[in-house]
């Protein structure tokens, strides 16, 4: 009976679903350290343009979020029948809507409400 339960549980795990093991957690930790160290070194060296560095940092941050979700939060398409992935997609959509809407409103407030000052004029 016990071996049947273990065989059934092993059948549901995919080959890349080792995130819950010690090896998977060490891989996740190593990736997190590397994904943090590279942008840190880019900023400290100052070798790239500020805008390029900011884009690289954002890309590394997005990859690091995925690493944390897979290796530490154990999120995948099979967990809980896919509901965790659907909740994640819904959350991402809501965050994008909230951020883009906030930026849009702030841009239009700045454009329409701020007085225009000419350089060199005295009141």
VENNOR-V828698 format. One record per residue. N is the residue number from 1. PHI is phi in degrees with one decimal (NA if undefined). OMEGA is omega as a letter, one per 40 degrees, with the letter a starting at -180 (NA if undefined). BURIAL is I if it has 9 or more other ideal C-beta (glycine too) atoms within 8 Angstrom, else O. Layout:
# VENNOR-V828698
[[N PHI OMEGA BURIAL] [N PHI OMEGA BURIAL]]
This chain:
# VENNOR-V828698
[[1 NA a O] [2 -64.8 i O] [3 -67.8 i O] [4 -65.5 i O] [5 -66.2 i O] [6 -66.2 i O] [7 -65.7 i O] [8 -66.2 i O] [9 -67.5 i O] [10 -67.0 a O] [11 -68.4 a O] [12 -82.8 i O] [13 -86.9 i O] [14 -84.5 a O] [15 -66.6 a O] [16 -92.9 a O] [17 -94.7 i I] [18 -108.3 a O] [19 -67.6 a I] [20 -83.8 a O] [21 -85.1 i O] [22 -62.8 i O] [23 -61.7 i O] [24 -63.9 i I] [25 -69.3 i I] [26 -68.2 i O] [27 -63.6 i I] [28 -62.0 i I] [29 -65.1 i I] [30 -61.5 i O] [31 -63.1 i I] [32 -64.0 i I] [33 -64.8 a O] [34 -65.7 a O] [35 -70.5 i I] [36 -92.3 a I] [37 -69.3 a O] [38 -63.3 i I] [39 -63.1 i I] [40 -60.9 i O] [41 -66.2 i O] [42 -62.3 i I] [43 -69.0 a I] [44 -67.6 a O] [45 -77.7 a O] [46 65.9 a O] [47 -77.1 a O] [48 -109.4 i O] [49 -61.8 a O] [50 -61.5 a O] [51 -70.6 i O] [52 -65.5 i O] [53 -62.0 i I] [54 -63.7 i O] [55 -64.9 i O] [56 -64.7 i I] [57 -62.0 i I] [58 -64.7 i O] [59 -65.2 i O] [60 -64.6 i I] [61 -65.2 i I] [62 -63.9 i O] [63 -65.1 a I] [64 -67.6 i I] [65 -61.9 i O] [66 -63.5 i O] [67 -60.0 a I] [68 -65.1 a I] [69 -66.0 a I] [70 -78.0 a I] [71 -86.9 a I] [72 -111.2 i I] [73 -95.0 i O] [74 56.9 i I] [75 -90.6 i I] [76 -153.4 a I] [77 -73.7 a O] [78 -93.6 a O] [79 -67.3 i I] [80 52.8 i O] [81 67.5 i O] [82 88.4 a I] [83 -68.8 i O] [84 -67.5 i I] [85 -68.9 i I] [86 -66.2 i O] [87 -65.0 i O] [88 -64.4 i I] [89 -61.9 i O] [90 -61.2 i O] [91 -63.5 i O] [92 -61.5 i O] [93 -62.2 a O] [94 -65.0 i O] [95 -65.4 i O] [96 -63.3 i O] [97 -63.2 a O] [98 -64.6 a O] [99 -68.0 a O] [100 -66.8 i O] [101 -65.1 i O] [102 -64.6 i O] [103 -63.8 i O] [104 -63.3 i O] [105 -64.0 a O] [106 -63.9 i O] [107 -62.4 a O] [108 -70.1 i O] [109 -64.8 i O] [110 -63.8 a O] [111 -66.6 a O] [112 -93.4 a O] [113 -108.1 a O] [114 -79.5 i O] [115 -70.9 a O] [116 -91.8 i O] [117 -110.8 i O] [118 -88.5 i O] [119 -70.6 i O] [120 90.1 i O] [121 -88.4 i O] [122 -110.3 a O] [123 -70.4 NA O]]
